[in-house]
Amino acid sequence: MPSPTTIVWFRQDLRLADNPALLDAVSRGGAVVPVYIHAPDEEGPAAPGGARRWWLHHALQALSADLQALGSQLVVRQGPTQEALDELITQTNAQAVVWNRRYEPALIERDKQIKQWLRGTRGVQAASHNSHLLFEPWQIKTGSGGPYQVFTPFWKNIKSLPEPSAPQPAPQALKSPGTWPASLGIDALGLEPQRDWKDGLATAWTPGEAGAHARLDAFFDQAAKAYADGRDQPGVEGTSRLSPHLHHGEIGPRQVWHAALRCMKDPRREFNSDDKDNVWIFLSEIAWREFAYHVLYHFPHTPEQPLRPKYAAFPWRDDAEGLKRWQRGQTGYPIVDAGMRQLYATGWMHNRVRMIVGSLLVKHLLISWTHGAAWFEDTLVDADLASNTLGWQWIGGCGADASPYFRVFNPILQGQKFDGDGGYVRRWVPELAGLPDKVLHKPWEASAAVLSKAGVTLGETYPEPIIEHKAGRERALAALAAIK
């Protein structure tokens, strides 16, 4: 008698290697039916925005090609998920459905209901696994048994634990069912946005499992040794840019962790003690991602509400024009405008600049962090509900391990410190490219002659500052005092 068929329900795990659900299906010995079900209405605030839909389109194409190389196929359906699974179980006579867990609040509840339905009403086996994190959010606990709200002790706890399990290789082949169920074409999902920036995304990124590993290898070859300094310099390739690949599960954190350990031991790369320190700083960023999921899991209200209750009464301003200027990179602060234009053109922004642009929005402009989070959700290829929420609440001073609200970044000094040679601003704000370094980050202080020589007319070719820094800082501190 042939072994039973197993459906592998692909979600945010678009890879073959170190995919526990896929390996579970293979270990059952029967046919494997890989399935992707598009059901954004079920995802709540975790539903993909425009940039992530573009990425998902191409990631699914890459996964489909990788499965075909193993003699298999990717079956594509649209939701509702339970109806799609019900139909597929009937069509394939599947005896099991397996998947890798997601941790967004709406999807935790959805998946619980589906697992109960599969095991109960439908009468098939159901199993879920962890492919997305080093450790489950409930595994890391404080001394008193509760969740962490501060990163440093969380990171120390992770480092004290046994190493994350070693990643497993991809299967060499997948058994096919006697008859494949019908599938939609990936194009039928309508994922590719019709916006003018999608060509810029294609230039900047290579979605898919192969692209993820190429990005990881390039990082360890080129930037890892100088990561501590390079990660703060937006004008250089100093970061890994793995975040969109991690978000879509084209590479897993266990793979990144163990690749880093191998890298530090590889004699060909000649990593000294300082170089290894830089790699551990990089791994702490992987742990920060874990921390984001830890906080989201234990405090599921945080995508909409501040973790610190007093900030619910913060006197945010309703400023549609200010928000629009910020979104379009027309604030009059060059480092901010460079970041916002990089975001629109490439679907990504350097992390240091994310903090600077966020500070301007929530502090200088007194526009709620929720508006910034919503814009990032739509425009970032790595938009991740956990990381996005933690980051914006950090900026707003209202979340876990947050920067104090009274710490207001000076966008002029931030630009001078982290883009001293002006390479980043000149790339993304080309109308200022002719200004000398001395005034590049504060063009309103340039003389008329300097502005004229550079072809800059403030208020016409480049805007005046949306608000003067000192005035913005004082207004932010007054708003903070109102909730004390």
Secondary structure, 3 states (H helix, E strand, C coil): CCCCEEEEEECCCCCCCCCHHHHHHHHCCCCEEEEEEECHHHCHHHCCCHHHHHHHHHHHHHHHHHHHHCCCCCEEEECCHHHHHHHHHHHHCEEEEEEECCCCHHHHHHHHHHHHHHHCCCCCEEEEECCCCCCCCCCCCCCCCCCCCCHHHHHHHHHHCCCCCCCCCCCCCCCCCCCCCCCCCHHHHCCCCCCCCHHHHHHHCCCCHHHHHHHHHHHHHHCHHHHHHHCCCCCCCCCCCCHHHHHCCCCCHHHHHHHHHHHHHCCCCCCCHHHHHHHHHHHHHHHHHHHHHHHHHHCCCCCCCCCCHHHHHCCCCCCHHHHHHHHCCCCCCHHHHHHHHHHHHHCCCCHHHHHHHHHHHHHHCCCCHHHHHHHHHHHCCCCCHHHHHHHHHHHCCCCCCCCCCCCCCCHHHHHHHHCCCCHHHHHHCHHHCCCCHHHHCCHHHCCHHHHHHHCCCECCCECCCCCCHHHHHHHHHHHHHHCC
